[in-house]
Amino acid sequence: MSLADSAAGVDASGAFTSIPTIDLSKGATLEGRAALAQEVRDACMKVGFFYVQNHGISQICFDNVLAAMQTYFSLPMETKMKLHHKKVANFKGYSPPLDANIDPANNNKGDFHEGFEIGWEEFEAKSNDEKRAHDGAMAGANVWPDDYSGFRNACLEYYHAAVNVGKTLFPLFALALKLPETYFDDKTKNSAAIMRMLHYPLREFHHNVDGETPGIGAHTDFQCFTILWQQPDIQTLQVMNSEKRWIDAPPIKDTLVINIGDQLALWTNDVFKSTVHRAMNKSGRERYSIPLFFGTDYHVNIAPIPSCVSADRPPKYSPITAGDYVNKCLKEMYNVA
């Protein structure tokens, strides 16, 4: 039995029953990174999800962004709707409850959360930010509320800290695929990372939803991988195993959740799993979370990596640029023509 099997837990059918935890502090040496890469490989092939500890983000950073979210989402709806994403470029800004629907085939009401989305931005705004110049199909500046300046600072502080975690993970994914550690370096120069601050409101204030309306319906993520912070003490995230059973992925102190997304599944020809998951908030409490969707640069053409293709595993997907893929998926989620 491998380390990932032992850490995650499997049943008699081989389906995972819990999510493994990986300690990033072991990556300080080449030998340590090789061992970490094997753990990552097992988790990505068998689960598609894992926790990371010793990720380097401070508790103060988490506390600041949570406080900023609580303040922003408590603003009047008419104030928040001034930055509705349909009024600005490429889905940046605010989305109200039930605005998105990630799983319309099984949910005719929409997803019961509100969110605020941002992309790359330097702390000191630049008129000619070189990273933003490569956004292609996802081009569009962030927008921020005029009447709450602290929101931008707290969000960007966390955004850049989480991007640094993503930069740590890409070399591990390369090693896990038996590729050079630097394989993704030239494909990830411009930090094509989208972050959504999410708030799951109390249901009693929304009469058109019931206890079975999902916070976020069953789906896979669009980018290469997701870095998720979950509010402590509220169980919401569930992951579907190979037996079609929902497995809880509860918040664990001092960890982040990492899950493989569609782009890395496309790149690896499904060697790595982009696993279906959902958020069901039945706690009776408000809940907050922050997924940061980390991807390849938007202009990069994604096609199966040659080492993931063989006579027994022919290419499953046609090439597509990263930006076009993300743009298409967001239009489907928000029902935008």
SETOR-973677 format. One record per residue (C-alpha): residue number from 1; residue in three letters; z, x, y. Coordinates in pm, 1 decimal. Example, Ala and Ser with C-alpha at 12.3 -4.5 7.8 and 13.67 -1.06 7.14 Angstrom:
2
num	residuo	pz	px	py
1	ALA	780.0	1230.0	-450.0 .
2	SER	714.0	1367.0	-106.0 .
This chain:
337
num	residuo	pz	px	py
1	MET	0.0	0.0	0.0 .
2	SER	-98.1	139.8	340.4 .
3	LEU	128.5	175.6	641.1 .
4	ALA	-41.2	-118.7	812.4 .
5	ASP	9.1	-339.9	505.6 .
6	SER	376.3	-247.5	497.3 .
7	ALA	427.8	-294.0	869.8 .
8	ALA	231.5	-615.6	900.3 .
9	GLY	333.4	-783.0	576.4 .
10	VAL	78.6	-938.8	341.5 .
11	ASP	95.1	-1221.3	89.6 .
12	ALA	-38.6	-1230.9	-265.9 .
13	SER	-389.7	-1312.0	-141.2 .
14	GLY	-392.0	-1006.9	86.9 .
15	ALA	-373.9	-1218.2	404.4 .
16	PHE	-148.5	-1078.8	676.0 .
17	THR	177.3	-1261.3	747.2 .
18	SER	295.9	-1062.8	1050.5 .
19	ILE	159.8	-823.1	1312.0 .
20	PRO	212.7	-444.2	1278.9 .
21	THR	373.6	-229.4	1549.4 .
22	ILE	231.2	111.7	1645.9 .
23	ASP	424.6	378.0	1841.0 .
24	LEU	193.4	545.9	2093.6 .
25	SER	440.5	828.8	2156.1 .
26	LYS	322.1	988.6	1832.3 .
27	GLY	-11.4	1072.6	1997.4 .
28	ALA	107.4	1379.0	2187.0 .
29	THR	-58.8	1617.5	1939.5 .
30	LEU	-395.1	1621.1	1763.6 .
31	GLU	-222.2	1568.9	1429.9 .
32	GLY	-21.9	1281.5	1572.8 .
33	ARG	-335.2	1115.1	1712.9 .
34	ALA	-505.6	1145.1	1375.5 .
35	ALA	-210.6	968.4	1209.6 .
36	LEU	-206.4	704.6	1484.1 .
37	ALA	-579.8	651.6	1440.5 .
38	GLN	-527.7	570.7	1072.4 .
39	GLU	-264.1	312.5	1162.0 .
40	VAL	-499.0	167.0	1423.4 .
41	ARG	-785.9	159.2	1172.6 .
42	ASP	-578.0	-30.2	916.1 .
43	ALA	-457.2	-280.1	1176.8 .
44	CYS	-805.5	-336.0	1321.8 .
45	MET	-969.3	-385.7	981.9 .
46	LYS	-701.9	-605.9	825.3 .
47	VAL	-545.2	-795.2	1116.3 .
48	GLY	-731.1	-738.1	1443.5 .
49	PHE	-394.7	-739.7	1624.7 .
50	PHE	-109.8	-494.1	1667.4 .
51	TYR	185.2	-431.1	1899.5 .
52	VAL	221.0	-101.1	2085.0 .
53	GLN	547.6	52.4	2198.1 .
54	ASN	601.4	350.2	2430.5 .
55	HIS	298.8	236.3	2630.2 .
56	GLY	418.4	386.9	2959.4 .
57	ILE	446.5	74.8	3179.1 .
58	SER	785.6	49.1	3349.1 .
59	GLN	1012.2	-254.7	3335.7 .
60	ILE	1010.1	-263.9	3717.3 .
61	CYS	632.5	-307.7	3709.2 .
62	PHE	667.0	-602.4	3466.6 .
63	ASP	946.9	-756.2	3674.6 .
64	ASN	747.8	-727.6	3997.8 .
65	VAL	432.9	-889.0	3864.5 .
66	LEU	628.6	-1170.8	3696.0 .
67	ALA	810.0	-1247.4	4022.4 .
68	ALA	477.8	-1243.6	4208.6 .
69	MET	322.4	-1484.7	3958.7 .
70	GLN	618.1	-1721.8	3978.8 .
71	THR	588.5	-1728.1	4358.0 .
72	TYR	210.2	-1769.7	4363.4 .
73	PHE	187.2	-2045.6	4102.6 .
74	SER	462.7	-2243.1	4279.5 .
75	LEU	242.0	-2273.5	4590.5 .
76	PRO	95.6	-2619.4	4667.3 .
77	MET	-217.1	-2703.8	4469.1 .
78	GLU	-425.2	-2743.3	4785.4 .
79	THR	-332.5	-2387.1	4883.7 .
80	LYS	-425.4	-2243.5	4545.9 .
81	MET	-752.2	-2439.4	4533.3 .
82	LYS	-875.2	-2259.0	4844.8 .
83	LEU	-956.3	-1973.0	4606.7 .
84	HIS	-1095.4	-2183.6	4322.6 .
85	HIS	-1318.3	-1956.4	4115.4 .
86	LYS	-1617.3	-2190.0	4153.3 .
87	LYS	-1619.4	-2110.5	4525.4 .
88	VAL	-1639.4	-1731.9	4480.3 .
89	ALA	-1841.5	-1482.8	4277.4 .
90	ASN	-1816.3	-1445.3	3901.1 .
91	PHE	-1501.0	-1633.5	3817.1 .
92	LYS	-1260.4	-1434.1	4034.5 .
93	GLY	-970.0	-1630.4	4185.7 .
94	TYR	-778.9	-1943.2	4082.7 .
95	SER	-834.8	-2185.9	3795.9 .
96	PRO	-622.7	-2504.5	3779.1 .
97	PRO	-480.1	-2664.9	3463.6 .
98	LEU	-745.4	-2806.0	3225.7 .
99	ASP	-1024.4	-2631.3	3422.0 .
100	ALA	-1120.5	-2405.4	3130.3 .
101	ASN	-1189.4	-2507.5	2772.3 .
102	ILE	-1228.6	-2223.6	2525.8 .
103	ASP	-1257.4	-2454.5	2221.2 .
104	PRO	-1440.8	-2772.1	2329.5 .
105	ALA	-1532.9	-2869.2	1972.7 .
106	ASN	-1164.8	-2931.1	1892.1 .
107	ASN	-1017.2	-3006.9	2234.2 .
108	ASN	-1164.5	-3264.3	2471.2 .
109	LYS	-903.6	-3222.3	2745.5 .
110	GLY	-922.0	-2854.9	2837.7 .
111	ASP	-672.9	-2569.4	2815.1 .
112	PHE	-332.1	-2645.6	2962.4 .
113	HIS	-271.0	-2345.0	3181.9 .
114	GLU	-353.5	-2228.5	3531.7 .
115	GLY	-471.5	-1878.9	3602.5 .
116	PHE	-575.7	-1620.6	3858.0 .
117	GLU	-842.5	-1365.4	3769.2 .
118	ILE	-918.4	-1023.6	3913.5 .
119	GLY	-1134.8	-723.5	3830.1 .
120	TRP	-1135.1	-359.7	3936.9 .
121	GLU	-1005.6	-283.9	4286.6 .
122	GLU	-854.6	29.1	4435.4 .
123	PHE	-515.9	-3.8	4604.6 .
124	GLU	-684.6	113.1	4923.3 .
125	ALA	-986.4	-115.3	4957.0 .
126	LYS	-1321.2	63.8	4983.1 .
127	SER	-1646.5	-73.2	5120.3 .
128	ASN	-1848.8	136.1	4872.1 .
129	ASP	-1630.3	156.4	4562.2 .
130	GLU	-1844.7	346.8	4309.9 .
131	LYS	-1691.0	169.4	4010.2 .
132	ARG	-1770.7	-174.2	4151.4 .
133	ALA	-2130.8	-68.3	4216.6 .
134	HIS	-2193.3	-75.4	3840.3 .
135	ASP	-2071.6	-432.3	3779.6 .
136	GLY	-2421.6	-579.8	3738.4 .
137	ALA	-2400.7	-934.3	3601.1 .
138	MET	-2026.3	-936.6	3675.3 .
139	ALA	-2051.8	-821.9	4039.3 .
140	GLY	-1813.0	-986.0	4284.1 .
141	ALA	-1510.7	-876.0	4483.7 .
142	ASN	-1158.0	-995.3	4416.5 .
143	VAL	-1010.3	-1264.2	4639.6 .
144	TRP	-645.1	-1286.8	4742.1 .
145	PRO	-423.5	-1553.4	4904.3 .
146	ASP	-385.5	-1503.9	5280.7 .
147	ASP	-33.7	-1648.5	5286.8 .
148	TYR	117.9	-1428.3	5015.5 .
149	SER	36.9	-1060.5	5065.7 .
150	GLY	284.3	-937.7	4804.2 .
151	PHE	77.5	-1094.4	4527.3 .
152	ARG	-205.7	-840.8	4561.4 .
153	ASN	20.5	-536.4	4551.5 .
154	ALA	217.7	-648.6	4245.7 .
155	CYS	-95.1	-754.3	4056.3 .
156	LEU	-284.2	-432.3	4129.1 .
157	GLU	17.5	-218.9	4040.2 .
158	TYR	28.0	-380.1	3697.9 .
159	TYR	-354.0	-383.2	3665.0 .
160	HIS	-383.4	-7.3	3711.4 .
161	ALA	-90.5	58.8	3477.0 .
162	ALA	-252.7	-154.8	3206.1 .
163	VAL	-592.3	12.2	3261.8 .
164	ASN	-420.0	344.0	3188.8 .
165	VAL	-301.1	200.4	2856.5 .
166	GLY	-659.7	103.1	2781.8 .
167	LYS	-778.4	456.9	2856.0 .
168	THR	-522.6	582.9	2604.2 .
169	LEU	-646.9	343.9	2336.5 .
170	PHE	-1022.3	408.5	2350.0 .
171	PRO	-992.7	764.5	2205.0 .
172	LEU	-774.6	624.8	1925.2 .
173	PHE	-1037.8	362.8	1845.2 .
174	ALA	-1299.9	638.9	1832.8 .
175	LEU	-1090.4	844.4	1590.5 .
176	ALA	-1021.3	529.7	1386.6 .
177	LEU	-1398.5	488.7	1347.1 .
178	LYS	-1433.4	852.4	1233.0 .
179	LEU	-1610.4	935.9	1560.6 .
180	PRO	-1539.6	1215.2	1811.2 .
181	GLU	-1236.2	1138.1	2026.6 .
182	THR	-1461.7	1139.0	2335.3 .
183	TYR	-1721.6	898.9	2192.1 .
184	PHE	-1648.7	616.7	2438.1 .
185	ASP	-1594.1	837.3	2745.9 .
186	ASP	-1945.5	802.1	2891.1 .
187	LYS	-1944.5	428.7	2818.7 .
188	THR	-1615.7	352.6	2993.7 .
189	LYS	-1637.4	534.9	3326.9 .
190	ASN	-1609.4	232.1	3555.2 .
191	SER	-1308.0	40.4	3420.6 .
192	ALA	-1477.1	-287.0	3335.8 .
193	ALA	-1143.0	-460.1	3295.0 .
194	ILE	-1073.7	-825.6	3378.3 .
195	MET	-712.5	-939.5	3420.2 .
196	ARG	-586.8	-1298.1	3420.3 .
197	MET	-240.0	-1396.7	3535.8 .
198	LEU	-155.3	-1714.1	3339.7 .
199	HIS	101.2	-1987.4	3393.4 .
200	TYR	171.8	-2259.3	3138.3 .
201	PRO	328.1	-2546.9	3337.3 .
202	LEU	577.0	-2807.5	3222.0 .
203	ARG	396.5	-3092.8	3048.2 .
204	GLU	601.1	-3377.2	3196.8 .
205	PHE	425.2	-3329.9	3530.9 .
206	HIS	82.0	-3381.5	3370.8 .
207	HIS	48.5	-3725.8	3215.3 .
208	ASN	-295.7	-3663.8	3065.9 .
209	VAL	-174.9	-3398.6	2820.0 .
210	ASP	39.3	-3427.4	2509.0 .
211	GLY	229.9	-3194.3	2282.9 .
212	GLU	-83.1	-3098.8	2089.9 .
213	THR	-289.0	-2997.2	2393.3 .
214	PRO	-321.4	-2618.8	2358.3 .
215	GLY	-225.2	-2377.9	2631.8 .
216	ILE	-537.3	-2193.1	2520.9 .
217	GLY	-743.3	-2324.7	2230.8 .
218	ALA	-853.3	-2129.4	1924.7 .
219	HIS	-1089.6	-1848.2	2024.7 .
220	THR	-1177.6	-1482.3	2009.7 .
221	ASP	-1174.5	-1260.9	2319.8 .
222	PHE	-1495.2	-1144.1	2488.3 .
223	GLN	-1438.8	-777.4	2572.2 .
224	CYS	-1367.9	-472.5	2352.9 .
225	PHE	-994.3	-530.8	2331.0 .
226	THR	-714.4	-714.1	2510.5 .
227	ILE	-383.4	-577.0	2638.3 .
228	LEU	-137.5	-867.9	2653.7 .
229	TRP	200.7	-887.9	2820.1 .
230	GLN	403.3	-1189.8	2703.7 .
231	GLN	703.0	-1335.6	2881.6 .
232	PRO	1011.7	-1258.8	2670.5 .
233	ASP	1183.3	-1519.4	2453.9 .
234	ILE	904.5	-1781.9	2450.0 .
235	GLN	693.3	-1800.3	2131.7 .
236	THR	338.9	-1915.5	2210.2 .
237	LEU	78.0	-1678.3	2065.8 .
238	GLN	-50.4	-1753.6	1715.4 .
239	VAL	-307.8	-1557.0	1514.0 .
240	MET	-518.5	-1698.3	1229.6 .
241	ASN	-517.4	-1501.1	904.1 .
242	SER	-784.0	-1495.3	634.5 .
243	GLU	-624.3	-1796.2	462.4 .
244	LYS	-667.0	-2001.1	784.9 .
245	ARG	-290.9	-2005.9	845.8 .
246	TRP	-144.2	-1959.6	1192.9 .
247	ILE	86.3	-1657.4	1210.8 .
248	ASP	327.2	-1628.6	1505.8 .
249	ALA	299.7	-1319.9	1727.3 .
250	PRO	630.4	-1348.4	1918.0 .
251	PRO	721.0	-1135.8	2219.6 .
252	ILE	889.9	-813.4	2110.0 .
253	LYS	1096.8	-622.9	2364.0 .
254	ASP	924.3	-321.8	2523.4 .
255	THR	589.0	-385.0	2354.7 .
256	LEU	243.1	-505.8	2445.4 .
257	VAL	7.3	-692.5	2212.9 .
258	ILE	-336.3	-538.5	2151.0 .
259	ASN	-615.9	-736.3	1991.1 .
260	ILE	-975.9	-652.6	1911.8 .
261	GLY	-1239.7	-853.9	2099.4 .
262	ASP	-1599.4	-951.0	2032.9 .
263	GLN	-1761.6	-646.0	2193.7 .
264	LEU	-1581.2	-400.5	1965.8 .
265	ALA	-1660.0	-624.1	1667.7 .
266	LEU	-2027.9	-617.3	1773.0 .
267	TRP	-2015.8	-239.9	1820.9 .
268	THR	-1854.3	-183.2	1480.5 .
269	ASN	-2072.8	-436.1	1297.5 .
270	ASP	-1753.3	-629.6	1213.1 .
271	VAL	-1573.6	-330.4	1061.0 .
272	PHE	-1305.3	-416.1	1319.6 .
273	LYS	-1197.5	-779.8	1331.7 .
274	SER	-1211.7	-998.1	1641.4 .
275	THR	-947.4	-1240.0	1517.9 .
276	VAL	-913.8	-1606.4	1616.1 .
277	HIS	-595.0	-1684.6	1808.4 .
278	ARG	-446.3	-1950.8	2036.7 .
279	ALA	-152.3	-2021.7	2266.6 .
280	MET	63.0	-2328.7	2193.8 .
281	ASN	356.9	-2364.6	2431.3 .
282	LYS	596.5	-2613.3	2272.6 .
283	SER	908.3	-2448.9	2414.1 .
284	GLY	972.8	-2709.7	2683.5 .
285	ARG	976.9	-2422.8	2935.4 .
286	GLU	729.1	-2275.1	3177.9 .
287	ARG	564.0	-1966.1	3038.4 .
288	TYR	377.6	-1670.2	3191.8 .
289	SER	151.4	-1409.2	3036.6 .
290	ILE	-102.3	-1146.6	3146.1 .
291	PRO	-402.3	-1058.9	2933.4 .
292	LEU	-610.3	-764.9	3053.0 .
293	PHE	-950.5	-768.8	2884.7 .
294	PHE	-1067.8	-409.5	2858.5 .
295	GLY	-1433.8	-343.8	2794.8 .
296	THR	-1717.7	-104.4	2812.9 .
297	ASP	-1897.5	-58.0	3145.7 .
298	TYR	-2101.0	-367.6	3222.7 .
299	HIS	-2439.7	-191.8	3212.8 .
300	VAL	-2384.1	-46.1	2862.8 .
301	ASN	-2603.4	-180.7	2586.2 .
302	ILE	-2390.6	-280.0	2287.8 .
303	ALA	-2550.0	-236.8	1945.8 .
304	PRO	-2388.8	-155.7	1609.9 .
305	ILE	-2270.6	206.8	1587.5 .
306	PRO	-2487.8	387.3	1328.7 .
307	SER	-2184.7	493.0	1123.3 .
308	CYS	-2093.3	122.8	1085.2 .
309	VAL	-2436.0	33.5	943.3 .
310	SER	-2548.0	91.6	584.1 .
311	ALA	-2761.3	-65.4	313.6 .
312	ASP	-2457.3	-267.7	208.6 .
313	ARG	-2370.8	-354.0	570.4 .
314	PRO	-2695.1	-410.5	762.8 .
315	PRO	-2680.8	-477.4	1140.0 .
316	LYS	-2545.3	-826.4	1208.2 .
317	TYR	-2605.8	-846.5	1583.8 .
318	SER	-2885.2	-795.4	1834.4 .
319	PRO	-2814.3	-556.5	2123.3 .
320	ILE	-2685.7	-706.7	2448.9 .
321	THR	-2551.2	-553.3	2768.4 .
322	ALA	-2176.5	-585.5	2810.1 .
323	GLY	-2194.9	-761.4	3147.3 .
324	ASP	-2444.5	-1019.3	3025.3 .
325	TYR	-2226.7	-1096.2	2724.9 .
326	VAL	-1908.7	-1147.3	2929.9 .
327	ASN	-2091.7	-1353.5	3193.3 .
328	LYS	-2240.3	-1579.8	2923.9 .
329	CYS	-1902.3	-1636.7	2758.5 .
330	LEU	-1726.8	-1719.9	3087.0 .
331	LYS	-1998.3	-1971.7	3177.4 .
332	GLU	-1946.1	-2142.8	2843.1 .
333	MET	-1566.8	-2148.6	2886.6 .
334	TYR	-1586.8	-2302.7	3234.5 .
335	ASN	-1892.3	-2519.1	3156.0 .
336	VAL	-2098.9	-2357.2	3430.0 .
337	ALA	-2476.6	-2391.7	3409.4 .
